[in-house]
Amino acid sequence: MEEVPFVSAAKIGDPATAHLAVALLHSAGIPARIRGEALGPYRVTVGEMAVTEIFVPEPDLEDAREILTGSSLEDVVAAPTHTGAIADPAALPMRLVAVLTLVVMSWAVVWFLMRVF
């Protein structure tokens, strides 16, 4: 039996959404595989390395793309763009406390060194 090559059908910026897309393709009878840095043991979720790619057999490529674009997943098929904003606004006070602690500790070390030498 001849092996059918798998080709890229979509690139998705969220691994969870990629798993949902693969499940959607499997429910339609299309075998699908996913690959990406965000799926491994050392997950990379920044920039292009966060993109998860969905592969399907070459004969099923058009059907798979039609299913993915016709589903509610079409909003997330494009890789996400990052605005550079803080992901969790509640983390801002903790960051300020950390910076303040670092400044106070640095000042204490300098003060100690000035007294000793």
Order of alpha helices (4+ residues) and beta strands (2+ residues): beta-alpha-beta-beta-alpha-alpha
